[in-house]
Amino acid sequence: MTRWRINLDDGVDPVDVGAAVDMLDQAVYAKVSPLVVKLLGFSQDGCLVGQFSGFMHGEVIVAAGHMQGVCGKTLGSTSPAVAFKARYPTDGFEEDLEVVAPSPPGNVPDLILLKGSRSATSLWSTDLEIMASVYALGYTGTENKPSCSKGSLSSTMPGSVAITAHADDGFSGGPVVDKHGRLLGVVKGALGTTIMRIGITPNYDLHTYLLQSGYPGLI
């Protein structure tokens, strides 16, 4: 399990035994990271209470539903997040977002759709294969460029789909993709404390949620 924030300006030595892997990692990051948005949650009185991740899918931003109403304890606030802003990785542009499809009751599935002024080409999706290599992308702390955590798909059981990888709290809502950059799911959060096992909302649940919300499903 590795977690890194790749610098695309770093060179890759073609004679290095790990060059092929490095190039694959770089290719996945280069394809997916421009779509990954940093989300800021604010209370009714305008205080920052949480920082999350999301990703652009057509004209909407997909994120984890549990961020709606979350209380940012680490930021010293007990007020829930009721308004959101996006900060885009390509140029740092920041804007207010509209919640166009709220989180379902009980956060099942753990999804929410937001909308700003920008749109993007949607990620392709693919079948979930146990132990397949995966990449989870999201934001950590005050970083304004997404980090990437590489791991494996550890469970494909309906209701408990998970990956084994490192991910900070800010990764919630970020995409999980395969080695081709195809969408597998959306980061929910850590499961337990003994190993870094991250629960994800699978792509088929996202596909259904998009359609039910009146937006195009996954490709």
N, C-alpha and C positions, 0 to 999 in steps of 0.2 A: 504494500500500500504506500503510495507516495502522494504528497501534496506539494504543488508548486505554482508559482505564477511565472509563466514563461515569458522570456524577452524575445520577441520575434526577430530582433536584430542580431541575436547571438548566432555565430556561425556553427555549422555542423561539419566536422571532419569526415569525409567519405571513407577514410580508412579505419575509422574508429569502429570497433566491433558492435558498439551500440548505436551506430549512426542510423540504421534502418528504423529502430524503435524511436529514436529521437525525432526523426523526420516525420514518422507517423503521428507522434504526440503533437508536434508543431502543426501538422496539417489539420488535425482535429480542432486544436485551439484556434487556429486562424479561421476556420470555417464557422465555428459556433460562437466564439467570444463576442463578435460584433452585435450579436442578437441579445446578449445577456445584459439586463438593465439593473442598476442599483435602485432599490425602492426605499423611500423614507416615509415612515408613518408618524402622523402628528395627532395630538389630542385636540379636543374642541377649542382649547385656548391657544393653540398654535405651538405647543411644546413638542419637541422631537421625543418620541417614546419607543421607537424601534427602527431597525435597519434590516432589510431583507433583500432577496434577489427575485428576479422574474426574467422572462424572455419574450421577445416579440414573435407573434404568430399572426401573419397577415396584418390586419388593422388593430389587433388587440394585444395586450400584454398578459401572459399567463403567469400566475403566482400562486403561492400557498394560501389557502383560505383562512388558516388560523391566524394570519397576521391582522385580519380585520377584527378589531376589538382587543388585540393583545395589549398587555401592560408592560412597559419597558422598565423592568425593575433595575436593570444595570445602569439605566440613565437617571435613576432617582425619581421616577414618576410612577404614579398609580392610576393615571388616567388612560383610558383605552384609545387606541389609534382609530380615528374616524375619517381622516383625510390622508391622501398619499401624493407623493411627488416621485417622478422618475429622473434619474441622472444617467445619461447615455454614455457608453464607454468610448465611442469614436471621437467625440468632441467636447464632452463634459456638459453638454446642454442639459438644463434642468427645467422641468415643467410640471404643473399640476395635472393630476389624472382624475378621470371619472370612473367610478365603479359601474360597469355596465352589466355585470352578472355577479351578484354577491355570493358569498360562501353558502352552501346548502346547510340546513339544520344539522348540527352535530359535526360539521366539517366532513361530511361523507358525500362525495369525495372531497379531499382537502384542497380545494381549488377556488380561485377567484379570477375574474376577468376585469382588466382595467383598460382604459383607452386614453391615449394622448394624441398628439398631432402627427406622429410618425408611424410608418408601417414598414414591413420587411417581408422578404420571401420566407415562406414557412419551411420548417425542417421536415424532412421525410421521416417516417416512422418505420419500425421493423419489429419482427417477432422477438419475444424475450427468450433467451437461451441461458439456462443455468450455467454459471461459472464463466460466462463470456466476459471479456475485458470491457470495462465501462469507464467513462469520464464524467464526473460531476463538476459543474461550473457554478460559481457563486462568488459573493463578496465577503471579505473578512475585515472587521474593524473599520478603519477610516480609508481603506484602499478604494481607489476610484477605477481600477482595472480589475476584471474578474480573475480569481484564482481558479486552478484546476486540480482536482483530486482524482487520481487513477486507482481503480480497484477492480472488483469483479461482482457479477450479479450472483448473490448468495441464496436468494429465494425467489421463486416464481409462483408461489402458492397464492391464489386469489385472496385478497384481504391482508396479506402479509408479504408483499413483494418488497425486497430489500437488496441493498448492495453493501459490500464490505469495503469501506473507504474512509478517509479522514474528511470531515466537513465541520466547519464552525457554524455557530448559530445563524450567521448571516447568509448561509447557503440555502436556507429555506426558500423554496419557490424556484430555485435554479434548475436548469435542464440536466438530465442524465442521458448521455448518448453513447453509442457504440463506437468502434474504431473507424467507422465510416462517417461519423457525425450524424447518424440517424437517431431520432428521438426514441428513448426507451421509457422515460417517465419524468416525474417532477419531484424534487427533493422535499420530503416532509420534515424529518428530523431524526436524531439519534434514537436507537432502540437499546436500552440498557447502558451499562457503564463499563463492562469488562472488556468489550471489544468495540471497535468503531463500526457498528452496524447501523446503516442509515435506511430508514423506511422511505419508500417512494410511492407516489401515486402513479400506477402504470399508464402507459400511453393509451390503452383501450378505454380506460375510464375518462381520460381527458378528451378523447375523440367523442364519446357519448355526451359529455358535459358541454362541449362546444356546440354540437348539433342541437341539444336541448335549449341552449342559450341563444340560438338563432345565428350562429356563426359557422363558417365552413369547418368541417372536421379535418383530421390529419390525413395526409396523403399516404 
